[in-house]
Amino acid sequence: MVRSPRRRAALTAVLAAALAVLAPPTAPAAAEQYRCASSVPFTAGTEGYHTFRIPALVRDATGGLLAFAEGRRDSASDTGAIEVVQRRSRDHGCTWGPLTVVSGNGDATAGNPTPVTLPNGDIVLLTVRNGRVSEREIMAGTVAPEDSRRVFVQRSTDAGRTWSPAREITATAKLGHWRWYATGPGHAIVLRHGPHAGRIVVPANHSSAPPAGSPDLGTEQKYYGGHDLLSDDGGRSWRIGFTDDRTDGVVAANETTVAELPDGTLYFNSRDHGTAPGHRVDARSTDGGQSLAAPYRPQPGLVGPRVQGSVLQTVRPDLLLFSGPADPDARRAMTLRASADGGRTWRSAVTVSSAPAAYSDLVQLDGGTVGLLYETGVEGPYETITFRRVPLRSPR
């Protein structure tokens, strides 16, 4: 496609604006305002856990930070004795309090932490559990219902110091023909604009059973699809919003993240397991997550490996951020990408590190800083979950 000079100039201006609002993560402003630029809340081989994975990060109503992760007791495997753990910080992420277990499932799995802070200060946390079975077994439909993926919700009314018992919501959060299921992982959001203000939106994904008579097992990646969960009463009741159940194999949305744009549009961005070029797809909703304005489509501006990512609409209306590895062939080079047009085009803004890196989550710390919680290490990406502060440049 040949673009006109006017179109090229407009696109250049959009990308330049996105680049201009992020400063390097070691910028002096960060050191001046805070006592540290980074910290390590979770380290493999400590606290009785083999590995920590799947970070999620929120800011509580008092300005403190809550970092969540899966504590994997016996190995780095996605299957086995896995608990959702958290650590709290009262000094902007420089130091972290004791590790506490928020959700467990005996010698089986509790994971995919997806937290959100409500306007009244409560923190709602969604997690998913399954028995000592693998994702492949669940997708094949060969496990008992009690061992398949089940959805739970908890609440804290004291900034994460204590949590309510986990309450199962599978009956309203998961359709009967769905098999695999995952919330987030990473933060959920509360809508701030328009007729659905106050609604909780939880990005999620699932796999579907093959149609009757199909020779497929259900383990084929084309059966992955995206959806979201909605609550209009502060997380007390839940329903499914949009669903994307295409099985043509071109797009197969998996782990999903969401941001509310300044005009109230919801921007969904997902890891893709389809055959379309690239590994990211995106979509939009203009009715508060009840439906998609158009189906998921590939997002060529976000080059990287097949991995989870996080999006954050910053307090700057012209700055939507995406965090994820930028190496197309490996989980490494954690990078923040910036968009000045609501996720339609993207440009690399800050390479946080060239080291191995994988899953991540983003949070707005204050008007001039975002926080990044991400998996990274020296030899591999699962050695630590590290917190990093990234300052935003002042508008020019």
Secondary structure, DSSP 4 states (H G I P E B T S, - for coil): -PPPHHHHHHHHHHHHHHHHTB--TT-HHHHHHSS-SEEEEEETT-TT-SEEEEEEEEE-TTS-EEEEEEEESS-S-SSSSEEEEEEEESSTTSS----EEEE--TTSEEEEEEEEE-TTS-EEEEEEEE-S--HHHHHHT-S-GGGS-EEEEEEESSTTSS-PPPEE-HHHHS-TTEEEEEE-SS--EE--SGGGTT-EEEEEEEEEPPPTT----S-SGGGEEEEEEEESSTTSS-EEEEEE---SSS--EEEEEEEE-TTS-EEEEEEE-SSSSSSEEEEEESSTTSS-SS--EE-TT----S---EEEE-SSTT-EEEEEE--TTSSB-EEEEEESSTTSS-EEEEE--SSBEEEEEEEEEETTEEEEEEEE-SSSTTSEEEEEEEEBPPP-
